[in-house]
Amino acid sequence: MTDPIADFIIRIKNAHMARKTVVEAPFSRMKKSIADILVSEGYISSFEVKEEKPFNKLVVTLKYIGRQPAINDVKRLSKPGRRVYSPAGTVPKTLGGYGLTIISTSKGVMTDTDARKANVGGELLCQVW
C-alpha cells in the first residue's frame, strides 16, 4: 500500500456511507494521532488499539448525528506523488472554518487552528468536514 493515511480516511468515509458503526484499519502512530484529533473534534465517537498477531489494529467507532454521519466528506491533500506543505502564516481553513484541516508539524499532528496558535506550518494531510 503506497498511501496508508488515505486508506485510513477512505475506510472511515466508506464505512459511514455503508452505515457501519465500527471500522478496522492497520495500526500506525500517525493514524492513531489522526484518530485522536477526530475524537477531540467530534467527528468519530472513539477508537481503540486492538493488539493482535502479527499486526495491531485500530478499531474506530463511528459517530452519527441522528441518521446522518458526522463526517460528510474527506479530502486527502498531500499524496506520496505530490507532497503539499504550508508555512505557518498560510495554513488553509476548510470551508471557511466549518471543517478541519489536519497538519503534520514538527510539534506533532494537529489541527489548522492549533497550528495557527502555535505558529507552525507543515505537511497538509487531509481535510474533514
N, C-alpha and C positions, 0 to 999 in steps of 0.2 A: 504494500500500500504506500503510495507516494505522498499522500496528504492526510495524516491521521486526524488532524483538527477538523478539516472539512468533513471527514467521515463521521466524526462525533456529532457535530452540529446538524448534519443532514439526517443522522439516525434519530435525533430528537424531533426534528421537523416532520419526518415521515411517520414517526410514532404518533405525533399529535394528529396528523391527517388521517391516520387509521384508527383514532380514538383509543389508543392503548393507554394504560396507566403506568407501565413500567417499561424501561428500555435498558438494555445492557450494552456496554462498549468495553473494549480492551482498556486497561488502566494505564495512565501515564500521569506524571505530576502536572503537566501542562493542562490536561483535560480536567484533573481534579481542581486546579485553580480556576479554570473557566466555570466549572460546576459551582464552586464556592461563590463566584460573582453572580451567577444566575439565581442561586438561592437567596443571596442577600438582596438582590434587586426584585425578587418576587416573580421570576419567570418560571421556575420549577419549584416543586414542594420540598424535595430533599434528595440526597444521594448517599450512597454508602459504598465502601470498598469491600468487595467480596473476595477473600483470599482463596484461590483455587490453584491447583496444579494444572498445567505448567505456568499459566499466567493469571494474574489477578484481573478482576473485572470491576468496572464502575457501574453500579446499578442506580439509575436515575428514576425518581418518582415524579411523573409529570403533573402539572397543575392546570386545572380548568376553572374558568370563571363562568359559572352556570354551565352551559353546554359548549361554550367557546374556549378554545385553547388560550393559555396566557401568552404564548408566543405566536404571533401572526405570521412572521417570516424571518428568515435569517439570510445574511449575505456574507460570503467569505471574501475578504478584501485582499489580503496578502496570500499569494499562492506560491508553491515551490518554483514555478517558472517565472514569476514576477512578484518580487517582494515589494511591499509598499510601506514606506516609513514616513513619519510625520514629526517635525520638530515641535518643541513644547508650545510655541505660540500659535500653531495652526492645527491643533488636534480637532478633527471634524466632529460636528454634532450629528446625530442620527435623527432624521425627521424633525429638525428644529428643536431638538431636546426631548422629544417624546420617546425616542428609542434609546439604545445603549450601544456604544462602541467599546469593544474590548481591545486593550492595547498591551503588548508585551514590552515592558520598560526595563531599565537597569535596576529598578527598585521592585521588580516583580510584575505579575499580571494584574492590571487594574482597569477600571472604567475610565471613560473620557473625562468625566467630571473630577475624579480623583487625580488623574494625570495633570489636568489644568491646575488644580490646587497645589500639587507637588512640583509644578513647573518642570515636568519631564515629558519627553517625547519617546517614540519608539516605533515598533512594528505594529501596524494596524491588523489585528487578527480577523475580527468579524464585527458585523452589526446585527443587533437583535431588536425587533420591535413587535 
